[in-house]
Amino acid sequence: MAPCLDLPYEIWDVTKEEDKMIKKCLLGYTKPFVKCGKKGYVMPGAFRNHAEAIYNLKVRPDDIWVITFPRSGTTWTQEMVWLIENDLDFETAKEKPLYERFPMLELTAQIPELAFQLIKNNFMNLKNFQGLNQATKVSSWKTIEDAPSPRLIKTHLPLSMLPPNLLSTAKVIYVARDPRDVAVSYYYLHKMVGNSFVRTTFQNFWEAFRRDLLPWTPIIEHTNEAWKQRHNENLHFIFYEEMIKDLPKIIHDVSKFLNRDLAEKEVNILADHLSFDNLRKNKTVNNSTSDNGEVQFIRKGEAGGWRTHFDAKMEMEAEEFITSRLRGLDIKYPSISSDKEGCSHY
């Protein structure tokens, strides 16, 4: 058995003021939130109990990992990768939930403590939402550790908090998205999980987001870690906006990266399956928490939708947020570059 590596980063409680701001947005958490590493990535307090095991997870050469900041095209990419790797087996894809086909590494550490108890005591039934029931029984990382090969693994953790040999051992696909669109979609994700755990306005949510006080933030540092590795032969970097612009090209590029050879006809069939109209109808991929289906895991699949949610003050705050966070970095978001050039495509 390989020796257990010590965490190369520290974990500490956020300040009382920061914890109060976070919990104003996200209810159900009883432990103080924590920050991790030099960049101060925010995580629920329960992450302390899982960080070392996740860092020491044994990576396998036939693993494929999809890494994103939340709401950056994760589900879209997972479905694409699973089907490419499974010879376009649409029948199985329609029968088996995506969270079983492509589990999330740190899921257990993300469940609010209150929700964890409610699920265990059968007061909350979220068994169809991303495998939360399973995660209350066995740690999500343990389920992945024991899973047979080949494994497909989803995570929102940045590279610096993942096994150190990941990029030298397995294939990794990273997807990035305009932080402003992420903020909007991230807000609706939490509303979807249940109004019992989100009783805040988007303005308050945005305030926490821009102050890097929501789980997995800071988003631009998260993305920059992968951007700096974009020339690594085992990492394929994608922008969400590029997926919207030319999905067949992205499918072709990903299949090539995974050493799969899809014919043009197969690429087009897969692109049609992955259209947002079809994904919203796909119950093994999409999830709804209301009887009428108004609140769904897969929302609009658009770029630039943040404009309908930001007032003039928030737009100025977003510009300052992005400018300050990008200072000194060479990463270029396609949508942000086009905004600054005065020729936005949205």
N, C-alpha and C positions, 0 to 999 in steps of 0.2 A: 504494500500500500504506500502510495506517495506521501511524503511528509506534508503536514498542513502548513501552508504559508500564512504568515501573519499579514493582516491588512496593511497595505502601504499608505493608508490614509486614516485620518482621525475622524471620529464621529462625536459631535457635541450638540447639546440642546440649543435650540434657537432661544433668543431672549424672550422674556415674558410678553413684551410688546409685540414681537413678531408672531409669537404663538397665538396671541389674541387676534391678530389680523388674519392669520391663516384660518383659525377656527370660526371666524366671522363668515368665512366663505364655505368652509367644509365642516359640517357637523358630524357627530358620531365618534370623533376621536377623543379618547380620554388621556392618552399619554402626550407629553410635549413632543412636538415635531423636532427633527434633528437636521443638522447640516453635515455634509460629508466632503472630505477632501479639500484641497486648496481652493477650488472654485465654489465650495459651499453648496453642493447640490442638496436640495431639500427633500426629505423623505419622512414618512410617518415614523413615530418612535419605535414601532414594532420592527423596523428594518434592522435595528441593532442586533436582533436575535437571528438574523438571516444573512447578514453581510459577509461574514467569514465563509460560510458554506457556499454562497454564490461565487465568491472570489476563488474558491478552491474546487469548484465544479470541474470535473474532468472533461475536457473538450475532445471530441472525436473527429477524425479526419473527414468523415462523411456527414458531419453536422452542417446544417445551413441555418444561419441566424439572421433574423430580420430585426434591425435596431432602428428605432425612431423615437423622437419626442412624441408624447401622446397627441393624437388627432392630426397626424402628418401623413396619412395614407397607409397606416399600418395594416388594417384589415384588407384593403384593396391589394396591397403587396403580398400579404400572406396567401390570399386566395390564388393569386397569379403564380406564386412560387410553388404552392402545393400542386397545382394542376400541371405545371411544367415538369415537376419532378415525378408526377404519377401518370404520365402519358395521357394527359387530358381525360382523366377518369371522372367525367361529369356526374355519373350515376352515384359513385361513392361520395363525391363532394356534396351532392344534394341530400344524402342520407345521414352523413356524419357531421356533427357540428364542428365549426372551424376551431373552437377552443380545444377540442379533443385532437384534431389533426395537427394543430399548430399551437401548443400550450405556451402560456406566459410564464417566464422564469420567476419573477418576483411577486406574483399575484398575491400570495398569502400575506406578504408584508404590507399590502396596500389596502386591505379590507379594514374599514373603520372598526374599532374595538366594539362599539355598540352593535353594528351590523353583524359582526362575528358571533356575538352572543345570541342575537335574535335568530340568526340562521341555525345555530346549533340547537337552540331551544324550539325550533320550528315555528317561530313567530313571524319569520320573513321568508318568503319563497322566491328566491332568485336563481333557481336551478338552471334556468335557460339563459341567464345572463353571464356569459364568459366563464362558466364553470366555477362560480363562487362556492357552491355547495361542496364540490370536491376539495377546494382549497381550505375549507374549514376542517377537513378530516386528515389530510396529509399535506405537508408543506409542498408548495408548487415546485420548488427546486428539487425536492426529493423525488417527486413523481417523474421529473425530467431525468434526474440522475439514474433512475431505475428503468427508464424507457428503452425499448430495443432500438437498434440502429436500422435505418438512418433516422436521425432526429431532426425535426424542424422546430426551431425555438424562437419565440418572440420575446423581446425585452425592450423596456423604455430606459434602461440604465445606460449611462454613458460608457464609453470604452474603458475609461480609467477605473471603473468600479466592477469590471467584468474580469474573468480569468485572464491572466497576463499573456498566456500563449494562444489566445483566441485567434488573432490574425495570422499567426504562423502555422495554424493547424486546420482551421475550418473556413468555409465560405461565409462572408458577411455581406448583407445588403443593407445600406443605410439610406433612409428617405428623409429629406428635409422639406420644410414648408415655411412660407412667409409667416413670421411670428404673429402678425396681426390677425391673420385668418385662424391661426392655431388658437389664439386667445378666445375668439368667438366660439369655435367648435369645442374647445375644452370646457367652456362654461356650459354649453348645452349637453355635453357628456355627463357632467355632474348633475344637471337637472334630470337627465334621463334615469340615472341610477335611483333617484327617488327624492321628491321634495322634502322628505323627512330629513335628508342630509344636506340640502342646499336651500337656504332661505335668504339669499343675498341677491342684490341687483348685479347686472353686468358691470356697472360702474365700479362697484366694490371689488368684484372679481378681477377686473382689469387692473385696479390699483395694486392688488396683491401680485398679479402676474408681472407687471412692469417693475415691481420691487424685488423680483426673483424670490417670491415667497409662496410658491405653490409647488406641489410634488414634481420632482424631476427638473425644476428650474435650477440654474439659469439656462434658458433655451439656446441662446446663441453660443455659449461656451460648449454646451452639449453637442451642437452641430459642428462646431469648429474642431472638436476632437476628431470627428470622423473625416471632416474636410482635409485635415492635415495628413490623413492616411489614404486619401483618394487615389494615390498612385500605387498603393500596395496591391499586388496581384490578387490577393484574397478579399479585397473590399471593393464593392461596386456602389458608387454614390449616385443617388437619383434625387432630383428636385420634383416635388409633387406637381408643380406647375408644368413640368415637362411631360408628366404622365397625362395631364389633361390635354395638353397641346397635341401630342402624338403618341397615343397608347400603343399602337402596333409597333412603333419603333422601340419603345421601352421594352415591350415583350420580347422582341427580337434580341435586344442587347442583353437582357437578363438571361434568356435561354442560352445565349452564347457564353455568358459568364459562368453558367452552371454546366457548361459542356453538353448542352442538349441541342439537338438540331430540329427545329420546327419548320415545316414547310410554310409557305406564304398563306395557304388556305387554312392551316392550323392556327397560325397567328391571328388571322381575321376571325376565326370561330371563337378563339379565346378572348379576343378584344370585345366581341359582341357579348359574351358571357359576363365580362367584367364591366360592361357599361353600367352607369349608376342606376338607370331605370331597372335593369335586371338584378343588380345587387340588392336594391331595396325590396324586391319581391322574393329574394332568396332567404328563406327562414333559417338556413344553417349558417348564414353569414350575418344577416341583419337581426336585430333584436328590437322589440317594441315593449314599452312598459305601460302602455295605455290600451284600453280595449279598442279604441278606434285607430290605433297605430299612429297617432299624431307625434309621439315622442319616440324617435328611432335612433339606433346606434349609428346607422349610415344616414347622414342628413342630405346635403345638397351636392357635395362633390364639386365645389366651385372654387375659383380663385378670385380674390378681390371682394368677397362678400363682407369683409370687415367694414367697408365703407358705409353700409346701411346700419351699422351698430355704433360707430364712433361719431361723437359730436365734435365740434371744432376744437374744444379744449383737449379731448382725447387724441385727436389727430396730431396736435402739437406735441403732446406727451409721447405719442408713439414715435414720432420723428426723432425726438431727443433720446428716447430709449434706444432706438435702433442705431443712431449715430454714435452714441457713447459706447454701446456694447461692441460695435464693429471697429471702433478705433484701434488701430494697430494690427488688425487681422486682414488677411487677404481674401477671405471668403466673400463671394458675391452672390446674393440671392437674385435670381432673374427678375422677379417682380419688383424688388426694391430698386434695382438698377434702372428698370424702365420708368419707375416713378420719378427718379431723380433726373432722368433725361427728358421728362415731360412728355413721354410717349407711352403711357401705360396701356396695356392691352385689355384692361378690364373695364 
